[in-house]
């Protein structure tokens, strides 16, 4: 009975009240006035956010994004490699910046100790 009260009851009421065709449509999450909605969106299309109340959003994405599914999978597979490369670039850049600062300090010290005529 707990499952009925926590999950099934809402789903059945949505189907009875709106019908199957309306109940399965994702609901748009809109900001009210100046306030942003605190509700977490299941997926985003452009700047619009949606909540899948009845059908799990994974099924919605799988159904309507067949063309873009492969590039997304490929991007997700490349993400760890790209993150490692970015981390290495940041590390190298930090080392170069530290070397440049040290070189500027040495140069400034030499110029103060040996002023040009």
Order of alpha helices (4+ residues) and beta strands (2+ residues): alpha-alpha-beta-beta-beta-alpha-alpha
